[in-house]
């Protein structure tokens, strides 16, 4: 079995090559790819059998990176992220520097700043944002553990991370908030 560092390096190399990965996140097991690579994002949509008008979540390892992927970071974003005890995804206006097929038609993008040790290490090693979407075919139940992930997903990704496959965490999807530049927000999923 590979070490944590070896698994991070293997997953980062797969992402750099435009491949899709199956990996543990701070919520549930996710399908990921380079969030700046349109072909890679297409592969994720195809694997999930998901329409491109349904956006995917992007992971970043720190709030410092937010400014790189939107026109203006609403000040309230930092307060919301710092006050949240659970994984929090925020839908931001004015997305930029991401794959075009990842950004919604109104130029919004869902981003979660993760504190998960594996995800943070992977994001640092990769150097770019990573897509994070549940490891299931669209419309099917969400797998809450690695063992529940369908063979269609496991066989459909290019690389599977060999970390936390036997760990059963209390996993749930992140809270999603839509944030406007004027500071107002709407809870989309709690």
C-alpha positions in Angstrom: 0.0 0.0 0.0 1.3 3.5 -0.9 1.9 6.1 1.8 -0.2 9.2 2.1 2.4 11.2 0.2 2.7 8.7 -2.6 -1.1 8.7 -3.0 -1.1 12.5 -3.2 1.7 12.4 -5.8 -0.1 9.8 -7.9 -3.4 11.7 -7.8 -1.7 15.0 -8.6 0.0 13.4 -11.6 -3.3 12.0 -12.9 -4.9 15.4 -12.6 -1.9 17.1 -14.4 -2.4 14.6 -17.2 -6.0 15.6 -17.7 -7.4 12.4 -16.0 -10.4 12.0 -13.7 -9.9 10.7 -10.1 -12.1 9.1 -7.4 -11.0 10.5 -4.1 -12.0 11.0 -0.4 -13.1 14.6 0.4 -14.2 16.5 3.5 -17.7 15.4 2.8 -18.3 12.3 0.7 -16.2 10.4 -1.9 -15.9 12.5 -5.0 -15.1 12.4 -8.7 -12.5 15.1 -9.5 -10.5 16.6 -12.3 -8.6 19.8 -13.1 -11.2 22.6 -12.8 -9.3 24.6 -15.4 -9.4 21.9 -18.1 -12.6 21.8 -20.2 -11.9 18.3 -21.6 -11.4 16.9 -18.2 -14.6 18.5 -16.9 -16.5 17.1 -20.0 -15.2 13.6 -18.9 -16.8 14.1 -15.4 -20.1 15.3 -16.9 -20.2 12.3 -19.2 -19.3 9.8 -16.5 -22.0 11.1 -14.2 -24.4 11.4 -17.1 -25.1 14.9 -15.9 -26.3 17.8 -18.0 -23.7 20.6 -18.3 -26.2 23.2 -17.1 -26.0 21.6 -13.6 -22.8 23.1 -12.2 -20.1 21.2 -10.3 -18.3 22.2 -7.1 -14.7 23.4 -7.1 -12.3 22.8 -4.2 -9.6 25.2 -3.1 -7.2 24.7 -0.2 -7.3 28.3 1.2 -9.3 31.5 1.2 -6.3 33.2 -0.3 -7.0 31.4 -3.6 -10.6 32.7 -4.0 -9.4 36.0 -5.6 -7.9 34.0 -8.5 -11.2 32.6 -9.6 -13.7 35.4 -9.3 -13.9 39.1 -10.2 -14.5 40.2 -6.7 -14.7 38.2 -3.5 -17.6 39.4 -1.4 -16.3 40.4 2.1 -19.0 38.3 3.8 -17.5 35.1 2.2 -14.6 35.1 4.7 -17.0 35.6 7.7 -19.2 32.7 6.5 -16.2 30.4 5.9 -14.6 31.2 9.2 -17.8 30.8 11.2 -18.7 27.4 9.6 -18.0 24.3 11.6 -19.0 22.0 8.7 -18.0 21.9 5.1 -19.5 25.0 3.3 -19.9 25.5 -0.4 -20.5 29.1 -1.5 -21.9 30.0 -4.9 -20.0 33.1 -6.0 -20.8 35.6 -8.8 -18.2 36.6 -11.4 -16.3 33.4 -12.0 -13.1 33.5 -14.0 -10.0 31.4 -14.8 -12.0 28.1 -14.7 -13.1 25.7 -17.5 -16.0 27.4 -19.4 -18.2 24.3 -19.0 -17.8 24.5 -15.3 -19.2 28.0 -14.9 -22.9 28.5 -14.9 -24.6 30.7 -17.6 -24.9 33.5 -15.0 -21.1 33.4 -14.4 -21.5 31.9 -10.9 -19.4 29.1 -9.5 -19.7 26.9 -6.4 -16.5 26.8 -4.4 -15.6 25.0 -1.2 -12.5 25.8 0.8 -11.5 22.5 2.3 -9.6 21.7 5.4 -9.5 17.9 4.7 -5.8 16.9 5.0 -5.8 14.7 1.9 -7.6 17.3 -0.2 -5.4 20.2 1.0 -2.2 18.1 0.2 -3.5 17.2 -3.2 -4.5 20.8 -4.0 -1.1 22.0 -3.0 0.7 19.3 -5.0 -1.5 19.9 -8.1 -1.4 23.7 -7.9 -4.8 24.3 -9.4 -8.5 24.0 -8.3 -10.1 20.5 -8.4 -13.7 19.6 -9.3 -15.5 17.8 -6.6 -18.8 16.1 -7.3 -20.5 13.1 -5.7 -19.3 9.7 -6.8 -22.6 8.6 -8.4 -24.5 8.6 -11.6 -26.8 11.7 -11.6 -30.2 10.8 -10.1 -28.9 7.8 -8.3 -28.4 7.7 -4.5 -25.2 9.3 -3.2 -22.7 6.8 -2.0 -21.7 7.6 1.6 -18.8 5.2 1.7 -16.3 3.9 -0.8 -17.9 0.4 -0.8 -21.2 1.9 -1.9 -19.7 3.5 -5.0 -21.0 1.8 -8.2 -18.7 -0.2 -10.4 -19.7 2.1 -13.3 -18.1 5.0 -11.4 -15.1 3.0 -10.2 -14.5 1.6 -13.8 -15.2 5.0 -15.4 -12.5 7.1 -13.6 -8.9 7.1 -14.7 -7.4 6.9 -11.2 -8.7 5.8 -7.8 -7.0 7.1 -4.6 -6.1 4.4 -2.2 -6.7 6.3 1.0 -9.6 6.0 3.5 -11.3 3.3 1.5 -12.2 1.4 4.6 -12.9 4.4 6.8 -16.5 5.1 7.5 -16.9 8.8 8.5 -20.1 10.6 9.2 -20.2 12.0 5.7 -22.8 14.3 4.3 -23.0 16.8 1.5 -21.8 20.3 2.2 -24.1 23.2 3.0 -24.5 25.4 -0.1 -25.0 29.2 0.2 -25.4 31.5 -2.8 -23.7 34.8 -2.1 -24.3 38.1 -3.9 -21.8 40.9 -4.2 -24.1 43.2 -2.2 -23.6 40.9 0.8 -27.0 39.1 0.8 -27.1 35.3 0.7 -29.5 32.5 0.2 -29.2 29.0 1.7 -29.6 26.5 -1.2 -28.8 23.3 0.7 -28.4 22.8 4.5 
